[in-house]
Amino acid sequence: MNFSGSYHGADVTFLLKPLPLCDFVDDVGEKERLIQSGQRHYSEMLSPERLPSARYVAVFDEACRANGERMARDCLRLAQLVAQRRDGPVAIVSLARGGTPVGVVLKRLLERVHDRVATHYSVSIVRDRGIDANALRHILAQGHAPASIVFVDGWTGKGVIARELNSSIERFNREHGTEIDSGLFVLSDLAGAAACAASCEDYLIPSSILNATVSGLVSRSVLTDALGPRDFHGCVLYSDFAAHDRSRDFVDELERRALALSGATTAAEAVDAQLAASRSQAYIAAAMARYGVNDVNLVKPGIGEATRVLLRRAPRLLVLRDAQAPAVAHLRLLAEEKQVPVEIDPALPYQAVSLIRSASDA
């Protein structure tokens, strides 16, 4: 099934299979135990999403006011980078769902600023499972040239998904005789793992702090026994959240801001990916030693990844560089609501880091 969620049909086609609300694990501690023990893969389970509180929505609105223009400017830079690196029509393939709002805005900017034909698909990629090969085959079957494909996400944390994308596209190319470029285009490349990025700074990307209600009412992707060998990866549609949906308003406002800035657009700034990669590797090693962490997957650097931990995992600790920074106001609120300890580290190379609780400590 192809659908656009709560976005306009021209903005995106989700190559996901909607599934009923099933196989939910409401007990986050049990979910962590199953994941960390290896009994279940994280992609096989979903925790039910809940609507954000009024206080949290107010923090999101403030994040949009404070950082909307910066995100719009970075979308402009990314659109420029795509236009420079791809000739002719462009097939944007965003990684659901963090990359979906970015992909929507990029499509519009490529069309309206760069006068390019652009199509946008949002597909699933899962750590240790790879990108949805059925979705890629579908895209190629629509007549898109392999060279036209551009993979898009919002940000990198440790670079795990960027590396997963590289390995799965290498495998796909080998099996299908194609030459798809696996390079990832992101707004913020904290790990130095992307092919192109507008920035390497850890700043608050507003869409990173909400779930389905800023991502077309679509859940994160899921792999369950309900999926057949020819199916796309699965998802859940939160249609009952429609009255609270911000997806269209968010991308419309980003586009408006970006178009207002487009006349003054200069060459995209150089991004020091090597420095970002060195910083990431050094911090992860130091954090694992400092906090006695044996599994690198339990360390989540950057505002975006820290937010995901507090929204849907079992957080052990939230580390902030500056507790009073407006960019982490939503994290302070989540930590308060969930009674998560907060540590302040002025030397932190990111604005925030979350640690996931080890199941053995539960």
N, C-alpha and C positions, 0 to 999 in steps of 0.2 A: 504493500500500500504506500502510495506517495501522498504526502499531505504537507500543509504549511503551518500546522499548529494554529496559534492565534495571530500569526503574521499575515500580511497580504500575500496572496498566492504568487505575485510577481517577485516577492522578496526572497523566498527560499523554498526549496523542496526538501523535506526531511526524508531521508532514505532509512527509515526505521519502521519496525512493525509494532503498532500499538497492542499492548497486552492488557488483560483485565488486572484489577488490583489484587494480585495474588503473590504468594511467596514473600510477603513482607515479614521482616524481623523487627518487631517493635522494641525488643530488648536490645539496646545498643551494646551492652556488655556481652550478651550471648553472641551477637554478631561478631564482635571483636574476637571472642574466643574461637569461633568457627574459622574466621579468616586466619588468625595467627597460628592456629594449630594445623592449618593446611587441610581441614576437613571440607571447607567450602572456599571457593574463590569469591573475592569481593563483588565481582560482576554478576554472580548468581543470586544476589540478595539485594533488596531495597529496604531502606527504612522509610516509613511513610512520611511524606512531607506535610508540614503544617503551615498555615498562613502565619506570616510574621506579625509580631505584636505592633500596636500603634506606635510605641516608642521606637521600635526598630525601623518601621517605615519612615518615621521622621528622620532617623539617622541616614537612611538611604536618600531621602530627598535632599538633605544637607550635603551628602556626598556628591549628588548630581550637580548641585549649585557650585560646590567648591572645585570639583574635578571634571565636570562635563566638558569644559572648553579644552582642557589638556587632553582628554581622551579623544575629542573631536580632531584636535590638531594631530595627534598621533595616528588617527585613522587616515587623515589626509596624507601624512608621510608614508604610511603603509601602502595606500593606493598608488602613490607616486612610484614607490619601489616595485610594485607589481607591474605597473605600466611600463617601467623601464626594462623589466626582465621577461616580459611576455609580449610576443607580437600577435596581432589579430585578436579574435575572440578569446575571452578568458572564462575558464570554468573554475569558479571558487569552490573549494571543498573545505568547509569549516568542520572542525572537530566538535561534535555535539557533547555538551551543550555550551561550554565556556566560550567556544569560538563562534557560536551562532550569531549573537548580536553584532559582533565585529564583522562577520561575513555579510550580513544584511547591509551594513553601512558601506562597506567596501564596494559591494555591487553597485549601489546607488552612486557612489563617488566616481567609480570607473566609468559609468555611463554619462554622468552629468558634468564631470570635470575633465575627464580624459577622452570623452567621446568614443568609448570602447563598448563593444557588445560583451555583456557579462551574464553568466548564469550562475546561480548559487545553489549548491547542494550541501546539506548538513548530514554527516555520517558519523558512525560510532568507531572509536578506537579504544581498546581495552588493554591495560598493562598485562603483559604475559600472554595475551591472546591475539594481539595485532589489530590492524584495521579491518573493517568489514569488506572482505573481498567481493561478496555479492554486490555490495553497493558500488564498488569500483567498476565491476563488470557492467553494471547497469549504466553508469555514467558514460563509459566508452561506447556502449550500445546505442546511446542517444546521438552519436556522431561527433562527440567531443574528441579532439586530437589529444593524445597523451601529453604532448608538449604544452597544451593550453591549461593543464591542471595546476592549481595553486592551493596548497594546504594552509589553512589559517586557524589560529587559536588566539586566545586572549593573552596568555602569558606562559612563561615556563617557570617551574619551581626548582626542581633538581635536574630537569632535563630528561626525565624518564620517558615521557610521552614522545618527545622529539626523537629519542633513540629507538623507541618502539616503532615509530613511524618509519625511520630509516631502515630498520631490519625487515619490517613487513613489506615495504614497497620494494626493497631489493628482492625479496622472495617472490612477490607478485610479478615483477618484471622478468625474473628468470623463468617463471612458469608460463607466462603469457607472451613472451617475446616483445614486451613493450619497453619504453624508456621514459617512464614517468619520473619526474624530479621529486625526490622525497623531502626537499628542503621545506622547513616550516617558517611561515610568516606570522609574527606576533607583535603585539603592542609593546610588551615589556619582557625582555629576555634576561631574567635573573640568573639563569644557569649558563648563559653563553652557548646555548645548544641550538639556537635557531639559525636558519639561513639568512633571514632578514628580520630586523626589528626596528621599531621606531625609537626604542629606549632600552636601557638596561637598568633603569631605576625602579626601585620598589615604591610605587605610588598606588593610591587607591583608585582602582578601576571600578566605577560604581556597579557595573553589572556583576562583579564578582561577589557581591554581598547579599544578593537574593538568589533564590532557586528558580522554580518553574515560572514564577510570576514576572520574570524579566527574560525568560528564554522560550517564549511561545507556548507556555503551559505544558512543556515537555519535561519529563523526568530525565535523570541521567540514564545512559543506556544500560541494558541488562541482557545477560545471556542465561536462558533457562531451558529446561527440557521441553517447554512448549514450542520452541523454535525448531523448524525443520532445516534440512541442509541447504535449501534454496532461499530461505527467509533472510531478510535483513536482521541485524541485531534488534533487540526489542526495546520498548520504552513504555511508560505509562503516561496517558494524557490526563492532566488535572483539569478537566472541563468545568468541574464544580468551583474552581478558583476564578472563573472568568470575570466576575464582578470586581476582583481585586487585581486584575492583570495590568502590568505596566509595560509589556513588551513593545507594543507599537509606539506608545508615547515616548519611550526611551530612545528608540532608534530614530524616530522623527525629529526629536530634539537634537540628537547628535548630528544628524544630517544638516539640520538648519544651522547649527553652530559651525560645522565644517564648511558649508558653502559660504557662510559669511567670512570665513578666514581664507578661502581659496584664492582670492585675488592677491593676497600677500604671501602666498606659499613660496618658500625658498627651498633650495636643495636639502634633501633629507640629511640630518646630522649623521656623522660617522658614529658607529656604535662599537665599542671595544669588547667584542665577544670573548677574546682571550682573557682579558682582565676579569670579566664576569665569571667565566668558567673557573679561573684560579680562586677567586673569592668564594665561589660556591663550594668547591672541593675542600678548601681549607676550613670553611665554617662547619660543614657537615662532619668532617673528621673530628674537629674540636668539640662539637656539640655531643657527638656520640660518646666521646671520652668523658666529658664533663658531667653528663647526665646518666652515664652507665647504660647507654642504649646499644643493644646488639643487632638490631634490625634497622637498616637505613630507611626503610619505608615508614618508620615511626617518627621521623623528623620531617617537618613540613615548613620550609622557609618561605617568607614573603606573605604579604597581606592576603592575596588570593587563596593560597593554600592553607594558611592559618584559619581563614574564614570557613573553608570547607570542613576542616576538622571540627570546629566548634558547632557547625550546623548539623553534621551527620555522623561524626565518629565519637569515640570515647576519649576526650582530651585529658591529658595528664597535667599539662602546664602550658600557660601562655607566656611567652617572653616578649617584652616590648622594649624598644629603644627609648621611647619617650611616652610615658603614660598619658600626657596631656595633648599629644599630637591629634589634631582633628581627624587624621586619616585612620586612626585606630579606635575612634569612638564606638563604632559598632562592635569591635572585639571586646572592649571593656564591658559593654552592655551584655553581650553573650556570656562572657565569663561570669558576670554578676548573676545572670539568670540561671546559669548551670553550675554555679559554685566551683568554678575552676580557679586554682591558684594562679596568681600573676606575679611574674618576676621582672624587674626592671634592669636592663643591661645597656648602659649608655654606649658601649663599644659594639653593640650589635650591628652587623653590616646590612641588615634589613630593618624595615620598620617593625616587623613582627615575625615570630616563629611559634608554631604550635608543636607540642609533642603529644603523640598518641599514647594512651596508657597501654602498657603491656598486659596481655590477658593473664599472665602469670602473677601480676600484681593485684588483680581485681579481687 
